[in-house]
Amino acid sequence: MPATMAELAPWRVRCTVMSVAYNLGVALLGGCTPLVATWLLASTGWALAPAAYLAGAATLSFAGAWLLPKTPAHRLTKEFESARFR
């Protein structure tokens, strides 16, 4: 996952993009998971409701991974050549 996230952003903003995207995802989805699991158990009474929630999240993650571009949108060598490190 870190390598994929790194390839999705240009190198000049890579750390910012990775930190904001990762932390927002963890805060929103990871922070709300216990609340959603408890609500699902209370509202449905089905003991496997949290497992169904996890299966749905896994399905969405798989679909997102399937839709990732096969090649990066930018060339790393071209970006470093333009910076002209001396």
WOTA-V798962 format. One line per field, one symbol per residue. phi: phi as a letter, one per 40 degrees, with the letter a starting at -180 (. if undefined). burial: 1 if it has 9 or more other ideal C-beta (glycine too) atoms within 8 Angstrom, else 0. Layout:
BEGIN
phi=???
burial=???
END
This chain:
BEGIN
phi=.cccccccbcccbdccccccccccccccccccdcccccccccccgcccccccccccccccccccccccccbccbcccccccccfcb
burial=00001101100001001100110011001000100110011000000011011000100000000000000000000011000000
END
